[in-house]
């Protein structure tokens, strides 16, 4: 099990590619970040007192490869904490991170014809794997990613890197305004029933898709979810 550590960090950059969505790059002010692909962290805005309790925080998936010096996260300003982030985070602001958590990709799974299913910013934990050298070990992986519209797909750089690391990687975007919602039945019908299915996105999507897959005979241990929220 990974040892969870606290990292004082500074906001290196903030990008606001579309209204309400922000990508933040964080640099450590102490020891280098240490985590595995697919893991997540806690981010606290208030100053952390080592002698006191951990302050109010929120979980975010790291979308960067562990080989990178910076940690990148993308969030949508929807709830109380993320709206506070939108107001308060500026370049140079110091925050505290606590990581790593989770075992999404370290669990045993079939790396042949692996299916990745993402809804919105649920794509981010997958990107940390896709941009890591270990992604080359996957045979014919497919990502189905659902977005409200084409503007919401702000991950072209990371997806381009993924296709260089694994030329057999296939990306199938589904844009709600053009194509409708992700259809788990269509995904299942085009998949190998021995595949591992990774699902990340809104909790209701994860729950529904998992139920459909199990109802179609997929074993529960073939379905791996990023549902820490």
C-alpha positions as CSV (number, residue, x, y, z in Angstrom):
1,X,0.0,0.0,0.0
2,X,1.3,3.5,-0.9
3,X,2.3,5.7,1.9
4,X,0.1,8.9,2.0
5,X,2.1,12.1,2.4
6,X,1.3,15.7,2.7
7,X,2.9,18.1,0.1
8,X,3.0,21.9,0.3
9,X,2.4,23.0,-3.3
10,X,2.0,26.1,-5.4
11,X,-0.3,26.8,-8.3
12,X,1.9,27.0,-11.4
13,X,-0.8,27.8,-13.9
14,X,-4.5,27.9,-14.4
15,X,-6.2,27.5,-17.7
16,X,-9.9,28.1,-18.3
17,X,-10.5,26.5,-21.7
18,X,-14.3,26.8,-21.6
19,X,-16.8,28.4,-19.2
20,X,-16.8,26.7,-15.8
21,X,-14.0,24.2,-16.5
22,X,-10.5,24.8,-15.2
23,X,-7.2,23.0,-15.6
24,X,-4.7,23.6,-12.8
25,X,-1.0,22.7,-12.7
26,X,0.6,22.3,-9.3
27,X,4.2,22.1,-8.3
28,X,5.7,20.7,-5.1
29,X,7.4,23.0,-2.7
30,X,9.1,20.1,-0.9
31,X,9.8,16.5,-1.9
32,X,8.8,15.2,-5.5
33,X,5.3,14.0,-5.9
34,X,5.0,10.2,-5.7
35,X,2.0,8.3,-7.0
36,X,0.9,5.7,-9.5
37,X,-1.3,6.1,-12.7
38,X,-5.0,6.4,-11.8
39,X,-4.5,7.5,-8.2
40,X,-6.1,10.6,-6.6
41,X,-5.3,13.2,-4.0
42,X,-7.0,15.6,-1.5
43,X,-6.5,19.3,-2.1
44,X,-6.9,21.7,0.8
45,X,-7.2,25.5,0.2
46,X,-6.8,26.5,3.8
47,X,-3.4,26.6,5.5
48,X,-2.5,23.2,7.0
49,X,-1.4,23.2,10.6
50,X,0.7,20.0,11.2
51,X,-0.4,20.1,14.9
52,X,-4.1,20.3,14.0
53,X,-6.7,18.6,11.9
54,X,-6.6,18.3,8.2
55,X,-8.6,21.2,6.7
56,X,-11.7,21.0,4.5
57,X,-10.6,19.4,1.1
58,X,-11.8,17.7,-2.0
59,X,-10.6,14.7,-4.0
60,X,-9.2,15.1,-7.5
61,X,-7.7,12.6,-9.9
62,X,-4.2,13.3,-11.1
63,X,-4.4,13.5,-14.9
64,X,-0.6,13.7,-15.3
65,X,1.8,10.7,-15.6
66,X,3.8,10.1,-12.4
67,X,6.9,10.7,-14.5
68,X,6.0,14.4,-14.8
69,X,7.2,16.9,-12.2
70,X,3.9,18.8,-12.0
71,X,0.5,17.5,-11.1
72,X,-2.4,18.6,-13.4
73,X,-6.1,18.4,-12.5
74,X,-9.2,19.5,-14.3
75,X,-12.4,20.4,-12.5
76,X,-15.8,21.8,-13.3
77,X,-17.0,24.5,-10.9
78,X,-20.3,23.0,-9.7
79,X,-20.2,22.5,-6.0
80,X,-19.3,24.6,-2.9
81,X,-15.7,23.6,-2.8
82,X,-15.0,23.9,-6.6
83,X,-16.8,27.3,-6.7
84,X,-14.4,28.4,-4.0
85,X,-11.5,27.1,-6.0
86,X,-12.7,29.2,-8.9
87,X,-12.8,32.3,-6.8
88,X,-9.6,31.8,-4.8
89,X,-7.1,29.9,-6.8
90,X,-4.6,32.2,-8.6
91,X,-1.1,31.6,-10.0
92,X,1.4,31.5,-7.1
93,X,-1.2,30.6,-4.5
94,X,0.0,27.9,-2.0
95,X,-2.2,24.9,-1.2
96,X,-1.6,21.6,0.5
97,X,-2.0,18.2,-1.2
98,X,-2.4,14.8,0.4
99,X,-1.6,11.8,-1.7
100,X,-1.7,9.1,-3.1
101,X,-5.0,7.3,-2.7
102,X,-6.6,4.5,-4.8
103,X,-5.6,1.4,-6.7
104,X,-7.5,1.8,-10.0
105,X,-4.8,0.3,-12.3
106,X,-2.8,-1.8,-9.8
107,X,-5.7,-4.2,-9.4
108,X,-5.4,-7.4,-11.5
109,X,-7.0,-7.0,-14.9
110,X,-6.9,-8.1,-18.5
111,X,-4.8,-5.8,-20.6
112,X,-6.1,-7.2,-23.9
113,X,-9.0,-5.3,-25.6
114,X,-9.4,-3.2,-22.4
115,X,-12.4,-0.9,-22.4
116,X,-12.2,2.5,-20.8
117,X,-15.5,4.5,-20.4
118,X,-15.4,8.1,-19.2
119,X,-18.1,10.7,-18.7
120,X,-16.9,14.3,-18.7
121,X,-13.9,15.0,-16.4
122,X,-14.0,11.3,-15.5
123,X,-11.5,11.0,-18.3
124,X,-8.7,12.4,-16.1
125,X,-7.6,9.3,-14.1
126,X,-7.3,7.5,-17.4
127,X,-5.0,10.1,-18.8
128,X,-2.4,9.5,-16.1
129,X,-2.2,5.9,-17.4
130,X,-2.4,6.8,-21.1
131,X,0.6,9.2,-20.8
132,X,2.7,6.7,-18.8
133,X,5.1,4.2,-20.4
134,X,3.1,1.3,-18.8
135,X,0.3,2.0,-21.3
136,X,2.3,0.4,-24.0
137,X,1.6,-3.0,-22.4
138,X,-2.1,-2.8,-23.3
139,X,-3.2,-4.6,-26.5
140,X,-5.9,-2.7,-28.5
141,X,-7.3,-0.5,-25.7
142,X,-10.4,1.5,-26.5
143,X,-11.6,4.7,-24.8
144,X,-15.3,5.7,-25.1
145,X,-15.5,9.3,-23.7
146,X,-18.8,11.2,-23.4
147,X,-18.8,15.0,-23.5
148,X,-21.7,17.5,-23.6
149,X,-20.2,19.0,-26.8
150,X,-17.0,19.1,-28.7
151,X,-15.8,22.2,-26.8
152,X,-15.8,20.1,-23.6
153,X,-13.1,17.8,-25.0
154,X,-10.0,19.7,-23.9
155,X,-7.7,16.7,-23.8
156,X,-6.3,16.6,-27.3
157,X,-2.7,17.0,-26.1
158,X,-2.9,14.0,-23.7
159,X,-4.8,11.8,-26.2
160,X,-2.1,12.6,-28.8
161,X,0.6,11.5,-26.4
162,X,-1.4,8.3,-25.7
163,X,-1.5,7.4,-29.3
164,X,2.3,7.8,-29.6
165,X,2.9,5.5,-26.6
166,X,0.4,2.9,-27.8
167,X,-0.3,3.2,-31.6
168,X,-3.1,0.6,-31.2
169,X,-5.1,2.9,-28.8
170,X,-8.5,3.8,-30.2
171,X,-10.4,6.9,-29.0
172,X,-14.2,7.1,-29.6
173,X,-15.7,10.4,-28.5
174,X,-19.4,10.7,-28.0
175,X,-20.8,14.3,-28.0
176,X,-24.2,14.5,-26.4
177,X,-25.4,17.4,-28.6
178,X,-24.6,15.4,-31.7
179,X,-24.6,11.7,-30.8
180,X,-26.7,11.5,-27.6
181,X,-25.5,9.9,-24.4
182,X,-22.9,7.1,-24.0
183,X,-24.8,3.8,-24.7
184,X,-23.4,1.1,-22.5
185,X,-25.3,-1.6,-24.5
186,X,-23.6,-0.6,-27.7
187,X,-20.3,-0.6,-25.9
188,X,-20.9,-4.0,-24.5
189,X,-22.1,-5.4,-27.9
190,X,-18.8,-4.3,-29.5
191,X,-16.5,-5.6,-26.7
192,X,-14.8,-8.8,-25.9
193,X,-16.6,-10.5,-23.0
194,X,-13.2,-11.2,-21.4
195,X,-12.3,-7.5,-21.4
196,X,-11.7,-5.5,-18.3
197,X,-14.1,-2.5,-18.2
198,X,-12.9,0.7,-16.5
199,X,-15.6,3.2,-15.7
200,X,-15.1,6.8,-14.5
201,X,-17.6,9.6,-14.3
202,X,-20.8,10.7,-12.5
203,X,-21.8,8.2,-9.8
204,X,-25.2,7.5,-11.4
205,X,-23.4,6.6,-14.7
206,X,-21.0,4.3,-12.9
207,X,-23.8,2.5,-11.0
208,X,-26.0,2.1,-14.1
209,X,-23.3,1.0,-16.5
210,X,-22.0,-1.6,-13.9
211,X,-25.5,-3.0,-13.5
212,X,-25.9,-3.3,-17.2
213,X,-22.6,-5.1,-17.7
214,X,-23.2,-7.5,-14.8
215,X,-26.7,-8.2,-16.3
216,X,-25.0,-9.1,-19.5
217,X,-22.8,-11.7,-17.9
218,X,-19.6,-9.6,-17.2
219,X,-18.1,-10.7,-13.9
220,X,-17.9,-8.1,-11.2
221,X,-14.1,-8.5,-11.0
222,X,-13.9,-7.4,-14.7
223,X,-15.4,-4.0,-13.9
224,X,-13.1,-1.5,-12.2
225,X,-14.5,1.9,-11.2
226,X,-13.2,5.3,-10.2
227,X,-15.9,6.1,-7.8
228,X,-14.2,7.7,-4.8
229,X,-16.7,10.5,-4.7
